[in-house]
Amino acid sequence: MNYLAHTYLSGDNDDIKIGNFLGDWVKGSDYLNYSEDIRKGILLHRNIDSFTDRHPIVHLGANRFQPRYAKYSGIIIDILYDHFLASNWNAFNDMELHDYVNRIHNMMLNNLGILPERLQEYLPAFMNERWIERYSTIEGIRDVLDAMSKRTSLPNETEFAIGVMEAFYDNFRYEFFDFFGQIIEFVETKFMISIYRPES
């Protein structure tokens, strides 16, 4: 799961959203330095990651990227699942994606002082480039993967990843919806967080 999924799975509590957003940037017991709801968000983030990393549907999808991405295959699935959430956003939320992303950006800016320094340095480009919204298209994913391969240890195999995504697109989409329903149930049950879904 990536930033869009993590914030969506936080329910309506802004502090839990903040904690879930910064979860990857807070290590070990450092989460104890935050307020109760932000701590809950950080622990929620860790639980979402654990649930995702051990789920057989996720493993099925990640195996398609294994030949070129090896241990990084799960990162591609995280991005791809945010793609399906973004491109099907109206199935999960009544707010337009652009407006929802603005809300997340403002939330981070209003709480900049409590964010880890490295996250503060990362945010300007993240917000200016509208990375969350770019996940909604394959071209946007191509841009994200290209950028990540330049600034992280992610292998520079963007065209291979895009080719796999396009070849198995319907499979990935079906797997996402199956998995996402399960992780919503997991979050609601374990953390007593109500996840909003529009009336069908």
GUMARTI-823919 format. One line per field, with one value per atom (N, C-alpha, C): x, y, z; residue in three letters; atom name; residue number from 1. Coordinates in Angstrom, 1 decimal. Example, Ala and Ser with C-alpha at 12.3 -4.5 7.8 and 13.67 -1.06 7.14 Angstrom:
<pts>
px c(13.2/12.3/13.2/12.8/13.7/12.9);
py c(-5.7/-4.5/-3.3/-2.2/-1.1/0.0);
pz c(7.8/7.8/7.8/7.1/7.1/7.9);
residuo c(Ala/Ala/Ala/Ser/Ser/Ser);
atomo c(N/CA/C/N/CA/C);
num c(1/1/1/2/2/2);
</pts>
This chain:
<pts>
px c(0.8/0.0/0.9/0.4/1.2/0.3/0.7/0.2/-1.3/-1.9/-3.3/-4.1/-3.7/-4.3/-4.2/-3.0/-2.7/-3.6/-3.8/-4.6/-6.1/-6.5/-7.9/-8.2/-7.3/-7.6/-7.5/-7.3/-7.2/-8.6/-9.6/-10.9/-10.9/-11.7/-11.9/-11.0/-10.2/-9.4/-8.2/-8.0/-6.8/-5.5/-5.5/-4.2/-3.8/-4.8/-4.5/-4.0/-4.6/-4.1/-2.7/-2.3/-1.0/0.0/-0.4/0.5/0.7/-0.4/-0.3/0.5/0.4/1.2/2.7/3.1/4.5/5.1/4.2/4.6/6.0/6.3/7.6/8.8/8.5/9.6/9.9/9.1/9.3/9.7/10.9/11.4/11.3/11.2/11.2/10.3/10.8/10.0/9.9/10.4/10.3/8.8/7.9/6.5/5.9/6.6/6.1/6.3/7.0/7.2/6.0/5.0/3.8/2.6/1.6/0.3/-0.4/-1.4/-2.0/-2.5/-3.3/-3.9/-2.8/-1.8/-0.7/0.0/0.2/0.8/0.0/-1.4/-2.3/-2.1/-2.0/-1.8/-0.5/0.6/1.9/1.8/1.1/1.0/0.0/-1.0/-1.9/-1.1/-0.2/0.6/1.4/2.0/2.9/2.0/0.8/-0.1/-0.6/-0.9/-1.3/-0.2/1.1/2.2/2.4/2.3/2.4/1.4/0.1/-1.0/-0.8/-0.3/-0.1/1.0/2.1/3.3/3.2/2.3/2.1/0.9/0.2/-1.1/-0.8/-1.5/-1.2/-1.6/-2.6/-3.0/-1.9/-1.3/-0.2/1.0/1.3/2.4/2.2/1.0/0.7/1.0/0.6/0.9/2.4/3.1/4.5/5.3/4.9/5.7/5.8/4.9/5.0/6.1/6.6/7.7/9.0/8.9/10.1/11.3/11.2/12.4/13.3/12.8/13.6/13.7/12.7/12.7/13.0/13.0/13.4/12.7/13.5/13.0/12.2/12.3/11.6/10.2/9.8/8.6/7.4/7.4/6.3/6.1/7.2/7.1/6.3/6.5/5.7/4.2/3.9/2.5/1.9/2.7/2.2/1.7/2.6/2.3/1.1/1.1/0.0/-1.3/-1.4/-2.6/-3.1/-2.2/-2.6/-3.1/-2.6/-3.2/-4.6/-4.9/-6.3/-7.2/-6.7/-7.5/-7.8/-6.7/-6.9/-7.8/-7.6/-8.4/-9.8/-10.1/-11.5/-11.9/-11.4/-11.6/-13.1/-13.9/-15.3/-16.1/-15.5/-16.1/-15.8/-14.9/-14.5/-14.8/-15.0/-15.1/-15.9/-16.8/-17.6/-16.8/-15.7/-14.9/-14.0/-13.9/-13.1/-11.6/-10.9/-9.5/-8.7/-8.8/-8.0/-8.3/-9.5/-9.8/-9.3/-9.4/-8.9/-7.4/-6.7/-5.2/-4.9/-5.6/-5.4/-5.6/-6.6/-6.8/-5.6/-5.1/-3.9/-2.7/-2.5/-1.4/-1.5/-2.7/-2.9/-2.7/-3.1/-2.9/-1.4/-0.6/0.8/1.4/1.0/1.6/1.2/0.0/-0.4/0.3/0.9/1.6/3.0/3.6/4.9/6.0/5.7/6.7/6.9/5.9/6.0/6.5/6.7/7.1/8.6/9.0/10.5/11.1/12.4/13.1/13.2/13.5/13.6/12.3/11.2/9.8/9.6/9.9/9.8/10.5/11.7/12.5/11.9/11.2/10.6/9.3/8.5/7.2/7.0/7.9/7.7/7.6/8.5/8.4/7.2/7.0/5.8/4.5/4.4/3.1/3.1/4.2/4.2/4.0/4.5/4.4/3.1/2.3/1.0/1.1/2.1/2.4/1.2/0.4/-0.7/-1.7/-2.0/-2.9/-2.2/-0.9/-0.2/-0.3/-0.6/-0.7/-2.0/-2.9/-4.1/-4.0/-2.8/-2.6/-1.3/-1.2/0.0/1.2/0.9/2.0/2.5/1.6/2.0/2.8/2.5/3.3/4.7/4.7/6.0/6.9/6.3/7.1/7.6/6.7/7.0/8.1/8.1/9.1/10.4/10.4/11.6/12.3/11.5/12.0/12.6/11.8/12.3/13.6/13.7/14.9/16.2/15.9/17.1/17.5/16.5/16.8/16.8/16.5/16.5/17.2/17.2/17.9/16.9/15.7/14.8/15.5/15.4/16.1/15.4/16.3/15.8/15.2/14.0/13.4/11.9/11.8/10.5/9.7/10.3/9.6/9.1/10.0/9.5/8.3/8.3/7.2/5.9/6.0/4.9/4.4/5.2/4.8/4.0/4.5/3.8/2.5/2.4/1.1/0.1/0.6/-0.4/-0.8/0.1/-0.2/-1.2/-1.1/-1.9/-2.9/-3.2/-4.0/-5.3/-6.0/-7.3/-7.1/-6.1/-5.8/-5.5/-4.6/-4.2/-5.4/-6.3/-7.5/-8.4/-8.6/-9.5/-8.8/-7.5/-6.8/-6.9/-6.7/-6.8/-8.1/-9.2/-10.5/-10.8/-10.3/-10.5/-9.7/-8.4/-7.5/-8.0/-8.4/-8.8/-10.0/-10.9/-12.1/-11.6/-10.6/-10.1/-9.4/-8.6/-7.8/-8.7/-9.8/-10.7/-11.3/-11.7/-12.3/-11.3/-10.1/-9.0/-8.8/-8.8/-8.6/-9.8/-11.0/-12.2/-12.3/-11.9/-12.1/-11.0/-9.7/-8.6/-8.5/-8.7/-8.5/-9.7/-10.9/-12.2/-12.2/-11.8/-11.9/-12.9/-13.8/-14.9/-14.3/-14.3/-13.8/-15.0/-15.1/-16.2/-16.2/-17.4/-17.6/-19.0/-19.0/-20.3/-21.4/-22.6/-23.7/-23.7/-23.9/-24.0/-25.4);
py c(-1.2/0.0/1.3/2.3/3.5/4.6/5.9/7.0/7.1/7.0/7.1/6.1/4.8/3.8/3.9/4.3/4.5/5.6/6.7/7.7/7.3/6.7/6.3/5.3/4.4/3.4/3.9/5.2/5.8/6.3/6.2/6.7/8.3/8.9/10.3/11.1/10.4/11.1/11.7/13.0/13.6/13.2/13.1/12.7/11.2/10.4/9.0/9.0/9.8/10.0/10.4/11.4/11.9/10.8/10.1/9.0/7.9/7.6/6.6/7.1/8.4/8.9/8.9/9.2/9.3/8.0/6.9/5.6/5.1/5.2/4.8/5.6/6.8/7.7/7.6/6.9/6.8/5.3/5.2/3.8/3.4/2.1/1.6/2.2/2.5/3.1/4.6/5.2/6.7/7.1/6.2/6.5/7.0/6.6/7.0/8.5/9.2/10.7/11.5/10.8/11.5/11.3/12.1/12.1/10.7/10.4/9.1/8.7/9.6/9.3/9.1/10.0/9.8/8.5/8.1/6.8/5.7/5.9/4.8/4.8/5.9/5.9/5.2/5.5/4.8/3.3/2.9/1.4/0.8/1.6/1.1/0.9/1.9/1.8/0.5/0.2/-1.0/-2.3/-2.3/-3.4/-3.6/-2.5/-2.6/-3.2/-2.7/-3.2/-4.7/-5.1/-6.6/-7.4/-6.9/-7.7/-7.8/-6.7/-6.7/-7.6/-7.5/-8.3/-9.8/-10.2/-11.7/-12.2/-11.4/-11.8/-12.6/-13.7/-14.5/-13.8/-12.9/-12.2/-11.3/-10.6/-9.7/-10.5/-11.6/-12.5/-12.9/-13.2/-13.6/-12.5/-11.3/-10.2/-9.8/-9.9/-9.5/-10.5/-11.7/-12.7/-12.4/-11.7/-11.3/-10.3/-9.6/-8.6/-9.2/-10.4/-11.0/-11.1/-11.5/-11.6/-10.4/-9.2/-8.0/-7.2/-7.4/-6.6/-7.3/-8.7/-9.5/-9.0/-8.6/-8.2/-6.9/-6.2/-4.9/-5.1/-6.3/-6.5/-6.0/-6.1/-5.7/-4.2/-3.4/-2.0/-1.7/-2.4/-2.2/-2.5/-3.5/-3.8/-2.7/-2.1/-1.0/0.1/0.5/1.5/1.2/0.0/-0.5/-0.5/-0.9/-0.9/0.5/1.5/2.9/3.4/2.8/3.2/2.8/1.5/1.1/1.8/2.2/3.0/4.4/5.0/6.3/6.3/5.3/5.3/4.8/4.3/3.9/4.6/5.8/6.6/6.7/7.0/7.3/6.1/4.9/3.7/3.7/4.5/4.5/5.8/6.9/8.2/9.1/9.9/10.9/12.2/12.4/13.6/13.3/14.3/14.2/14.0/13.2/12.8/14.1/15.0/16.2/17.0/17.0/17.7/16.9/15.6/14.8/14.9/15.0/15.1/16.5/17.5/18.9/18.8/18.1/18.0/17.3/16.3/15.6/16.5/17.2/18.2/19.3/19.8/20.9/20.3/19.1/18.5/18.3/18.0/17.8/19.2/20.2/21.5/22.1/21.9/22.4/21.7/20.6/19.9/19.6/20.5/20.4/20.2/20.9/21.0/19.6/18.7/17.5/16.3/16.6/15.6/15.4/14.2/13.9/14.8/15.2/16.2/15.7/14.4/13.9/13.9/13.7/13.8/15.3/16.2/17.6/18.0/17.4/17.7/17.1/16.0/15.2/15.8/16.5/16.9/17.9/18.9/19.9/19.3/18.5/17.8/16.9/16.2/15.2/16.0/17.2/17.9/18.7/19.3/20.1/19.2/18.0/17.1/16.3/16.5/15.8/14.3/13.7/12.3/11.4/11.6/10.8/10.7/11.8/11.8/11.2/11.3/10.7/9.2/8.6/7.2/6.7/7.6/7.2/6.8/7.1/6.7/5.9/5.1/4.3/5.2/6.3/7.2/7.8/8.1/8.6/7.6/6.4/5.3/5.2/5.4/5.4/6.5/7.7/8.8/8.5/7.9/7.6/6.6/5.5/4.5/5.1/5.9/6.5/7.4/8.1/9.0/8.2/7.1/6.3/5.5/5.1/4.4/5.3/6.6/7.6/8.0/8.0/8.5/7.4/6.2/5.0/3.8/2.7/1.5/0.7/1.2/0.5/0.2/-1.0/-1.2/-0.4/0.0/0.8/-0.1/-0.6/-1.6/-1.1/0.2/0.8/0.2/0.0/-0.5/-1.9/-2.7/-4.1/-4.0/-3.2/-3.1/-2.6/-1.6/-1.2/-2.3/-3.0/-4.1/-5.2/-5.5/-6.5/-6.0/-4.7/-4.1/-4.2/-3.8/-3.8/-5.2/-6.1/-7.5/-8.2/-7.9/-8.5/-7.5/-6.5/-5.4/-5.9/-6.6/-7.1/-8.0/-8.8/-9.7/-8.9/-7.9/-7.0/-6.3/-5.8/-5.1/-6.0/-7.2/-8.1/-8.4/-8.7/-9.0/-7.8/-6.6/-5.4/-5.4/-5.5/-5.3/-6.4/-7.6/-8.7/-8.4/-8.1/-7.8/-6.6/-5.5/-4.3/-4.4/-5.2/-5.5/-6.2/-7.1/-7.8/-6.9/-6.0/-5.1/-4.1/-3.6/-2.8/-3.5/-4.7/-5.5/-5.7/-5.9/-6.1/-4.8/-3.6/-2.4/-2.1/-2.2/-1.9/-2.8/-4.1/-5.1/-4.9/-4.8/-4.7/-3.3/-2.3/-0.9/-0.1/-0.7/-0.1/1.3/1.3/2.5/2.2/3.2/3.1/3.6/2.8/3.2/3.6/4.8/5.3/4.7/4.2/3.8/4.4/5.0/5.5/4.5/4.9/4.0/3.5/2.2/1.6/1.7);
pz c(0.0/0.0/0.0/-0.7/-0.7/-0.1/-0.3/0.4/0.3/-0.8/-1.0/-0.2/-0.3/0.4/1.9/2.4/3.8/4.4/3.7/4.3/4.2/3.1/3.0/4.1/4.4/5.4/6.8/7.0/8.3/8.8/8.0/8.4/8.3/9.2/9.2/10.2/11.0/12.0/11.4/11.4/10.7/11.4/12.7/13.3/13.0/12.9/12.4/11.0/10.2/8.8/8.8/9.6/9.6/10.1/11.1/11.6/10.5/9.8/8.8/7.6/7.3/6.2/6.5/7.7/8.1/8.6/8.5/9.1/8.6/7.3/6.8/7.3/7.8/8.2/9.7/10.4/11.9/12.2/12.8/13.0/14.5/14.7/16.1/17.1/18.2/19.3/19.2/18.1/18.0/17.9/17.5/17.4/18.8/19.9/21.2/21.4/20.6/20.7/20.3/19.7/19.1/20.0/19.6/20.4/20.2/21.0/21.0/19.6/18.9/17.6/16.5/16.6/15.6/15.8/17.1/17.4/16.8/17.0/16.4/14.9/14.3/12.8/12.4/13.1/12.8/13.0/14.1/14.3/13.2/12.9/11.8/10.5/10.2/9.0/9.0/10.1/10.3/10.1/10.7/10.5/9.1/8.4/7.0/6.2/6.4/5.7/5.9/7.2/7.5/6.9/7.0/6.3/4.9/4.2/2.8/2.4/3.1/2.7/2.8/3.7/3.8/3.1/2.3/1.7/0.4/0.2/-1.0/-2.3/-2.3/-3.5/-3.9/-2.9/-3.1/-3.7/-3.1/-3.5/-5.0/-5.3/-6.7/-7.7/-7.4/-8.2/-8.3/-7.1/-7.0/-7.8/-7.9/-8.6/-10.1/-10.6/-12.0/-12.3/-11.3/-11.4/-10.9/-10.4/-9.7/-10.6/-11.9/-12.8/-12.8/-12.8/-12.8/-11.5/-10.7/-9.5/-8.2/-8.2/-7.1/-5.8/-4.8/-3.5/-3.5/-4.6/-4.7/-5.4/-5.7/-6.4/-5.7/-4.3/-3.5/-3.6/-3.9/-4.0/-5.3/-6.3/-7.6/-7.3/-6.5/-6.2/-5.4/-4.4/-3.6/-4.6/-5.5/-6.4/-7.3/-7.8/-8.7/-8.0/-6.7/-6.0/-5.7/-5.5/-5.4/-6.7/-7.8/-9.1/-9.2/-8.8/-8.9/-8.0/-6.8/-5.9/-6.5/-7.0/-7.6/-8.9/-9.7/-11.0/-10.8/-9.6/-9.3/-8.0/-7.8/-6.6/-6.2/-7.2/-6.9/-6.4/-6.5/-5.8/-4.3/-3.9/-2.5/-1.7/-2.4/-1.7/-2.6/-2.0/-2.7/-3.1/-2.4/-2.7/-3.9/-4.8/-6.0/-5.5/-6.3/-5.9/-5.8/-6.7/-6.6/-5.3/-4.9/-3.6/-2.4/-2.5/-1.4/-1.2/-2.3/-2.3/-1.7/-2.1/-1.5/0.0/0.4/1.9/2.6/2.0/2.5/2.5/1.4/1.4/2.5/2.6/3.6/5.0/5.3/6.6/6.9/5.9/6.1/6.4/5.6/5.8/7.1/7.6/8.9/10.1/9.8/10.9/10.5/9.7/9.2/10.4/11.5/12.5/13.3/13.2/13.9/13.0/11.7/10.7/10.8/10.6/10.5/9.5/9.8/8.9/7.5/7.3/5.9/5.2/5.9/5.2/4.9/5.7/5.4/4.1/3.9/2.7/1.5/1.7/0.6/0.1/1.0/0.7/-0.4/-0.5/-1.6/-3.0/-3.3/-4.7/-4.7/-3.7/-3.6/-3.9/-3.3/-3.5/-4.8/-5.2/-6.4/-7.6/-7.6/-8.7/-8.7/-7.6/-7.4/-7.6/-6.9/-7.1/-6.9/-5.9/-5.6/-6.8/-7.4/-8.5/-9.7/-9.9/-11.0/-11.1/-9.9/-9.9/-10.6/-10.9/-11.6/-13.0/-13.6/-15.0/-15.2/-16.2/-16.4/-16.7/-17.4/-17.7/-16.4/-15.5/-14.2/-13.4/-13.5/-12.8/-13.5/-14.8/-15.5/-14.9/-14.7/-14.2/-12.7/-11.9/-10.5/-10.5/-11.3/-11.3/-11.8/-12.8/-13.3/-12.2/-11.5/-10.5/-9.3/-8.9/-7.8/-8.2/-9.4/-9.8/-9.8/-9.9/-9.9/-8.4/-7.5/-6.2/-5.1/-5.5/-4.5/-5.2/-4.4/-5.0/-5.8/-6.1/-7.0/-8.4/-8.9/-10.2/-11.3/-12.2/-13.4/-14.4/-14.1/-15.0/-15.3/-15.5/-15.7/-16.8/-18.0/-19.1/-19.0/-18.3/-17.9/-17.1/-16.0/-15.1/-15.8/-16.7/-17.4/-18.3/-19.0/-19.8/-19.1/-17.9/-17.1/-16.6/-16.2/-15.8/-16.9/-18.1/-19.3/-19.7/-19.6/-20.0/-19.1/-17.8/-16.8/-16.1/-16.8/-16.2/-15.5/-16.3/-15.7/-14.6/-14.6/-13.4/-12.2/-12.4/-11.3/-10.7/-11.6/-11.1/-10.3/-10.8/-10.0/-8.7/-8.7/-7.4/-6.4/-7.0/-6.1/-5.4/-6.1/-5.5/-4.4/-4.7/-3.8/-2.5/-2.7/-1.6/-0.8/-1.5/-0.8/0.1/-0.3/0.5/1.8/1.7/2.9/3.8/3.3/4.2/4.8/4.2/4.8/6.0/5.8/6.9/8.1/7.7/8.7/9.6/8.9/9.6/10.5/10.0/10.7/11.9/11.8/12.9/14.0/13.5/14.5/15.1/14.4/14.9/15.2/14.9/15.2/14.5/13.2/12.4/11.3/11.2/10.2/8.8/7.8/6.5/5.6/5.2/4.4/3.0/2.6/1.2/0.7/-0.5/-1.0/-1.0/-0.9/-1.1/-2.5/-2.7/-4.0/-4.6);
residuo c(Met/Met/Met/Asn/Asn/Asn/Tyr/Tyr/Tyr/Leu/Leu/Leu/Ala/Ala/Ala/His/His/His/Thr/Thr/Thr/Tyr/Tyr/Tyr/Leu/Leu/Leu/Ser/Ser/Ser/Gly/Gly/Gly/Asp/Asp/Asp/Asn/Asn/Asn/Asp/Asp/Asp/Asp/Asp/Asp/Ile/Ile/Ile/Lys/Lys/Lys/Ile/Ile/Ile/Gly/Gly/Gly/Asn/Asn/Asn/Phe/Phe/Phe/Leu/Leu/Leu/Gly/Gly/Gly/Asp/Asp/Asp/Trp/Trp/Trp/Val/Val/Val/Lys/Lys/Lys/Gly/Gly/Gly/Ser/Ser/Ser/Asp/Asp/Asp/Tyr/Tyr/Tyr/Leu/Leu/Leu/Asn/Asn/Asn/Tyr/Tyr/Tyr/Ser/Ser/Ser/Glu/Glu/Glu/Asp/Asp/Asp/Ile/Ile/Ile/Arg/Arg/Arg/Lys/Lys/Lys/Gly/Gly/Gly/Ile/Ile/Ile/Leu/Leu/Leu/Leu/Leu/Leu/His/His/His/Arg/Arg/Arg/Asn/Asn/Asn/Ile/Ile/Ile/Asp/Asp/Asp/Ser/Ser/Ser/Phe/Phe/Phe/Thr/Thr/Thr/Asp/Asp/Asp/Arg/Arg/Arg/His/His/His/Pro/Pro/Pro/Ile/Ile/Ile/Val/Val/Val/His/His/His/Leu/Leu/Leu/Gly/Gly/Gly/Ala/Ala/Ala/Asn/Asn/Asn/Arg/Arg/Arg/Phe/Phe/Phe/Gln/Gln/Gln/Pro/Pro/Pro/Arg/Arg/Arg/Tyr/Tyr/Tyr/Ala/Ala/Ala/Lys/Lys/Lys/Tyr/Tyr/Tyr/Ser/Ser/Ser/Gly/Gly/Gly/Ile/Ile/Ile/Ile/Ile/Ile/Ile/Ile/Ile/Asp/Asp/Asp/Ile/Ile/Ile/Leu/Leu/Leu/Tyr/Tyr/Tyr/Asp/Asp/Asp/His/His/His/Phe/Phe/Phe/Leu/Leu/Leu/Ala/Ala/Ala/Ser/Ser/Ser/Asn/Asn/Asn/Trp/Trp/Trp/Asn/Asn/Asn/Ala/Ala/Ala/Phe/Phe/Phe/Asn/Asn/Asn/Asp/Asp/Asp/Met/Met/Met/Glu/Glu/Glu/Leu/Leu/Leu/His/His/His/Asp/Asp/Asp/Tyr/Tyr/Tyr/Val/Val/Val/Asn/Asn/Asn/Arg/Arg/Arg/Ile/Ile/Ile/His/His/His/Asn/Asn/Asn/Met/Met/Met/Met/Met/Met/Leu/Leu/Leu/Asn/Asn/Asn/Asn/Asn/Asn/Leu/Leu/Leu/Gly/Gly/Gly/Ile/Ile/Ile/Leu/Leu/Leu/Pro/Pro/Pro/Glu/Glu/Glu/Arg/Arg/Arg/Leu/Leu/Leu/Gln/Gln/Gln/Glu/Glu/Glu/Tyr/Tyr/Tyr/Leu/Leu/Leu/Pro/Pro/Pro/Ala/Ala/Ala/Phe/Phe/Phe/Met/Met/Met/Asn/Asn/Asn/Glu/Glu/Glu/Arg/Arg/Arg/Trp/Trp/Trp/Ile/Ile/Ile/Glu/Glu/Glu/Arg/Arg/Arg/Tyr/Tyr/Tyr/Ser/Ser/Ser/Thr/Thr/Thr/Ile/Ile/Ile/Glu/Glu/Glu/Gly/Gly/Gly/Ile/Ile/Ile/Arg/Arg/Arg/Asp/Asp/Asp/Val/Val/Val/Leu/Leu/Leu/Asp/Asp/Asp/Ala/Ala/Ala/Met/Met/Met/Ser/Ser/Ser/Lys/Lys/Lys/Arg/Arg/Arg/Thr/Thr/Thr/Ser/Ser/Ser/Leu/Leu/Leu/Pro/Pro/Pro/Asn/Asn/Asn/Glu/Glu/Glu/Thr/Thr/Thr/Glu/Glu/Glu/Phe/Phe/Phe/Ala/Ala/Ala/Ile/Ile/Ile/Gly/Gly/Gly/Val/Val/Val/Met/Met/Met/Glu/Glu/Glu/Ala/Ala/Ala/Phe/Phe/Phe/Tyr/Tyr/Tyr/Asp/Asp/Asp/Asn/Asn/Asn/Phe/Phe/Phe/Arg/Arg/Arg/Tyr/Tyr/Tyr/Glu/Glu/Glu/Phe/Phe/Phe/Phe/Phe/Phe/Asp/Asp/Asp/Phe/Phe/Phe/Phe/Phe/Phe/Gly/Gly/Gly/Gln/Gln/Gln/Ile/Ile/Ile/Ile/Ile/Ile/Glu/Glu/Glu/Phe/Phe/Phe/Val/Val/Val/Glu/Glu/Glu/Thr/Thr/Thr/Lys/Lys/Lys/Phe/Phe/Phe/Met/Met/Met/Ile/Ile/Ile/Ser/Ser/Ser/Ile/Ile/Ile/Tyr/Tyr/Tyr/Arg/Arg/Arg/Pro/Pro/Pro/Glu/Glu/Glu/Ser/Ser/Ser);
atomo c(N/CA/C/N/CA/C/N/CA/C/N/CA/C/N/CA/C/N/CA/C/N/CA/C/N/CA/C/N/CA/C/N/CA/C/N/CA/C/N/CA/C/N/CA/C/N/CA/C/N/CA/C/N/CA/C/N/CA/C/N/CA/C/N/CA/C/N/CA/C/N/CA/C/N/CA/C/N/CA/C/N/CA/C/N/CA/C/N/CA/C/N/CA/C/N/CA/C/N/CA/C/N/CA/C/N/CA/C/N/CA/C/N/CA/C/N/CA/C/N/CA/C/N/CA/C/N/CA/C/N/CA/C/N/CA/C/N/CA/C/N/CA/C/N/CA/C/N/CA/C/N/CA/C/N/CA/C/N/CA/C/N/CA/C/N/CA/C/N/CA/C/N/CA/C/N/CA/C/N/CA/C/N/CA/C/N/CA/C/N/CA/C/N/CA/C/N/CA/C/N/CA/C/N/CA/C/N/CA/C/N/CA/C/N/CA/C/N/CA/C/N/CA/C/N/CA/C/N/CA/C/N/CA/C/N/CA/C/N/CA/C/N/CA/C/N/CA/C/N/CA/C/N/CA/C/N/CA/C/N/CA/C/N/CA/C/N/CA/C/N/CA/C/N/CA/C/N/CA/C/N/CA/C/N/CA/C/N/CA/C/N/CA/C/N/CA/C/N/CA/C/N/CA/C/N/CA/C/N/CA/C/N/CA/C/N/CA/C/N/CA/C/N/CA/C/N/CA/C/N/CA/C/N/CA/C/N/CA/C/N/CA/C/N/CA/C/N/CA/C/N/CA/C/N/CA/C/N/CA/C/N/CA/C/N/CA/C/N/CA/C/N/CA/C/N/CA/C/N/CA/C/N/CA/C/N/CA/C/N/CA/C/N/CA/C/N/CA/C/N/CA/C/N/CA/C/N/CA/C/N/CA/C/N/CA/C/N/CA/C/N/CA/C/N/CA/C/N/CA/C/N/CA/C/N/CA/C/N/CA/C/N/CA/C/N/CA/C/N/CA/C/N/CA/C/N/CA/C/N/CA/C/N/CA/C/N/CA/C/N/CA/C/N/CA/C/N/CA/C/N/CA/C/N/CA/C/N/CA/C/N/CA/C/N/CA/C/N/CA/C/N/CA/C/N/CA/C/N/CA/C/N/CA/C/N/CA/C/N/CA/C/N/CA/C/N/CA/C/N/CA/C/N/CA/C/N/CA/C/N/CA/C/N/CA/C/N/CA/C/N/CA/C/N/CA/C/N/CA/C/N/CA/C/N/CA/C/N/CA/C/N/CA/C/N/CA/C/N/CA/C/N/CA/C/N/CA/C/N/CA/C/N/CA/C/N/CA/C/N/CA/C/N/CA/C/N/CA/C/N/CA/C/N/CA/C/N/CA/C/N/CA/C/N/CA/C/N/CA/C/N/CA/C/N/CA/C/N/CA/C/N/CA/C/N/CA/C/N/CA/C/N/CA/C/N/CA/C/N/CA/C/N/CA/C/N/CA/C/N/CA/C/N/CA/C/N/CA/C/N/CA/C/N/CA/C/N/CA/C/N/CA/C/N/CA/C/N/CA/C);
num c(1/1/1/2/2/2/3/3/3/4/4/4/5/5/5/6/6/6/7/7/7/8/8/8/9/9/9/10/10/10/11/11/11/12/12/12/13/13/13/14/14/14/15/15/15/16/16/16/17/17/17/18/18/18/19/19/19/20/20/20/21/21/21/22/22/22/23/23/23/24/24/24/25/25/25/26/26/26/27/27/27/28/28/28/29/29/29/30/30/30/31/31/31/32/32/32/33/33/33/34/34/34/35/35/35/36/36/36/37/37/37/38/38/38/39/39/39/40/40/40/41/41/41/42/42/42/43/43/43/44/44/44/45/45/45/46/46/46/47/47/47/48/48/48/49/49/49/50/50/50/51/51/51/52/52/52/53/53/53/54/54/54/55/55/55/56/56/56/57/57/57/58/58/58/59/59/59/60/60/60/61/61/61/62/62/62/63/63/63/64/64/64/65/65/65/66/66/66/67/67/67/68/68/68/69/69/69/70/70/70/71/71/71/72/72/72/73/73/73/74/74/74/75/75/75/76/76/76/77/77/77/78/78/78/79/79/79/80/80/80/81/81/81/82/82/82/83/83/83/84/84/84/85/85/85/86/86/86/87/87/87/88/88/88/89/89/89/90/90/90/91/91/91/92/92/92/93/93/93/94/94/94/95/95/95/96/96/96/97/97/97/98/98/98/99/99/99/100/100/100/101/101/101/102/102/102/103/103/103/104/104/104/105/105/105/106/106/106/107/107/107/108/108/108/109/109/109/110/110/110/111/111/111/112/112/112/113/113/113/114/114/114/115/115/115/116/116/116/117/117/117/118/118/118/119/119/119/120/120/120/121/121/121/122/122/122/123/123/123/124/124/124/125/125/125/126/126/126/127/127/127/128/128/128/129/129/129/130/130/130/131/131/131/132/132/132/133/133/133/134/134/134/135/135/135/136/136/136/137/137/137/138/138/138/139/139/139/140/140/140/141/141/141/142/142/142/143/143/143/144/144/144/145/145/145/146/146/146/147/147/147/148/148/148/149/149/149/150/150/150/151/151/151/152/152/152/153/153/153/154/154/154/155/155/155/156/156/156/157/157/157/158/158/158/159/159/159/160/160/160/161/161/161/162/162/162/163/163/163/164/164/164/165/165/165/166/166/166/167/167/167/168/168/168/169/169/169/170/170/170/171/171/171/172/172/172/173/173/173/174/174/174/175/175/175/176/176/176/177/177/177/178/178/178/179/179/179/180/180/180/181/181/181/182/182/182/183/183/183/184/184/184/185/185/185/186/186/186/187/187/187/188/188/188/189/189/189/190/190/190/191/191/191/192/192/192/193/193/193/194/194/194/195/195/195/196/196/196/197/197/197/198/198/198/199/199/199/200/200/200);
</pts>
